[in-house]
Amino acid sequence: MNELIRVAHVKDVRKVKTFLEKACVSVEELESNIEHFVIMENSEKEVVATVGFQKDGHAGLLRSLVIVPTLTQDKILMLFKSVVRLAKESDIDQLFLVTNKEASLSFFELLHFQVVPKDTVPAGLQEQSALLQTDNVDKLYVMCYQD
């Protein structure tokens, strides 16, 4: 498979929205944040992975990580490197992610994310994160990119 990773554009909203909805991932504010999304397409121009971030000042929060099951770890690594680069180009100094999957921590640590206290996430981003707003999650991990 020959995948292409690129920054999403307004013309991509429909196909990114369809891809996220198939995975039951929120598409709220997708259109207004599409320029903060990186997509991976296969040779047929079908979306096979996406990740974006929401921005609040110089801080960002990763969102909408969706990948097809056949994607290799190397490809996922390339996708993450691309979104980190995009965040830096968008003047993001702190890039956070939130997960409730302990098994994913070691993978994110390979990508230079470190577990941090929840209260280090700026209030504006906390308000935008459904996971940070809920008490229904057994264990919640907040991580921040460390360059």
N, C-alpha and C positions, 0 to 999 in steps of 0.2 A: 504494500500500500504506500502510495506517495502522498503524504499529507503536507498541507500548506498551513502555516500559522501566520495569522495577520490580525491587525486591529480591525474591529468591526466598524461598519459605517451605517448611516441612517438606512441605506438600502437593504441592510442585513436584518433589520428589526424583525420582519415577519418570520424569516427562517430561524433566527435565534429564539424567538418567542415560541415557535412550534417545537423546537428541540427541547427547551426548558419545560414546557407544559407536558410533553411526553414523559418527562422524569418527575412530574409533580413538584416542580420548583417554581417559586413565586416569580412572576414577571412584572411585579409592581415596580414602577419607575424605570423599567427597562429602556423605553424610548428616550427618556431624558438623560440616561447614563450610558447609552450605547457606545459612545466614544471611549468609555473606560472598560470595554470588553475586548478580550482576545478570543478569537475562534480558530479552531483547527478544522480544515475541510479535507475530505478525501479527493481522489482524482475526478470524481463525479460532482464535485462542488457541494457535497452534502456535509453538514456540520457533524463532526464526530466528537468534538469536545469544546467546552467553553468555560471561561472564568472571567469574572469582572471584579470591579471594586466600586465602593461608594466612597465619596470624598467629603471630608469636613475639614476645611483649612488645609493644613499640611499633613493630615492624617488620613489614612484610607483603611477600609475594611473589605477584605475579600468576600465575594458572594458568588453564588450560582456556579459552583464548580460541578460540572456534569460531564461525564466521559462515557463513551461506549465501552462495554465490557472487554472488547478485544484490544483496546489500546495498551501498548506496552508501557512499562515504567519509564523507559527512556523518552518516549513521546510525552508522557505526563510531565516529566522533568523539563523538557523543552517548553511546554505550555506555561509552566510556572515561571521559568526564567523570562519568558516573554511578558507576562503580566507584571512581574517585578520591574522589568525595564520600562514598561509603559507607566507604571506608578511613579518611578523616578523622573521620567520625562514630564509627568504631570505635577511636579513639585511636591510629591509625597515624601515626607521624612520618616514617618512611622507607618508601617503597613501591618495591619492586624488580621488574624483569622480566628474564627471560632469553630470548634468542633466538639461533638459529643462522642467521638469514636477514639478511644484510647489507643487502639491498634494503629491509627494513622499518625500518632505523634512522632515515631521514629522516622517516618518518611518526611514529615514536615521539618524535622530537625536536620535532615540531610540537605534541605533547601535553605538552611540558615534561619529557620524560625525557632524561637525559644519560648517556653511557657512563661507567661507573665501574669501578675494578679489582674483580675477582671477590672479593677478600678483604674488601671493604667489606660484603658480605652477611653478616649475623649467622650464626654457626655453626648455630644451630637451624634456620634457613631453608635453609642449604646442605644440611643432611641431608634436608630434605623435597623437594628439587628433583632429579628424575631427571636433568635436563640437566647440573646442576652436579656430579653424581656420576659422570658418564661421561667417558671419554677418547676415545670413538668419534666425536666431533663435530669437524669440520675447524676451524671458527672459532666461538667462543662469545662473545656480547656480553651483558654485564650492564649494565643501565641503572637509574637511580634517578630518581624523580620529584622535580623541583626546582620548588617553588612560586613 
